[in-house]
Amino acid sequence: MSTLELILSAVSTVLTASNVVEIFYIRATRKRMQAEASEKSDAVLYKRIAYLDERVSKLEELACFDKDCKYRK
């Protein structure tokens, strides 16, 4: 493996790890917002939750992650 391939592989691994961390952070935020929205019946919070769902979906695609947290290679 060439040096460039090693560097690209390392960068890819770091980006994937970063996406996975963001996915877990967003999911935790979503749970908190869901509880708050249920209490208040707040339409704005429900829109934000929908945005978070879209963001997680995109990040899962970028991280090559599926719903069972397995890589799809």
C-alpha positions in Angstrom: 0.0 0.0 0.0 1.4 3.4 -0.9 1.7 6.3 1.5 -1.2 8.1 -0.2 -3.5 5.1 0.1 -2.6 4.9 3.8 -3.3 8.6 4.4 -6.6 8.4 2.5 -7.6 5.3 4.5 -6.8 7.1 7.7 -8.8 10.2 6.7 -11.8 8.0 5.7 -11.7 6.2 9.1 -11.6 9.5 11.0 -14.5 11.0 9.0 -16.5 7.8 9.5 -15.9 7.9 13.2 -16.8 11.6 13.3 -20.1 10.8 11.6 -20.9 8.0 14.0 -20.2 10.2 17.0 -22.5 12.9 15.5 -25.2 10.3 14.9 -25.2 9.3 18.5 -25.2 12.9 19.7 -28.2 13.7 17.4 -30.1 10.7 18.6 -29.6 11.8 22.2 -30.7 15.3 21.4 -33.7 13.9 19.5 -34.9 11.9 22.5 -34.7 15.0 24.7 -36.6 17.1 22.2 -39.2 14.4 21.7 -39.9 14.3 25.5 -40.1 18.1 25.5 -42.4 18.2 22.4 -44.7 15.6 23.9 -45.2 17.7 27.1 -45.8 21.0 25.2 -47.3 19.8 21.9 -44.9 22.2 20.2 -45.0 22.2 16.4 -41.7 23.9 16.1 -40.0 21.2 18.1 -41.6 18.5 15.9 -40.2 20.3 12.8 -36.7 20.3 14.5 -37.1 16.6 15.3 -37.9 15.9 11.6 -34.8 17.8 10.6 -32.7 15.7 13.0 -34.2 12.5 11.5 -33.1 13.7 8.0 -29.7 14.6 9.3 -29.2 11.2 10.9 -30.3 9.5 7.7 -27.8 11.4 5.7 -25.0 10.7 8.2 -25.8 7.0 8.2 -25.4 7.0 4.4 -22.0 8.8 4.7 -20.8 6.6 7.4 -21.9 3.4 5.5 -23.9 2.5 8.5 -27.2 0.7 8.5 -30.0 0.5 11.2 -28.3 -2.4 12.9 -25.0 -0.6 13.2 -23.2 -2.9 10.8 -21.1 -1.8 7.9 -22.6 -2.4 4.4 -19.4 -3.3 2.5 
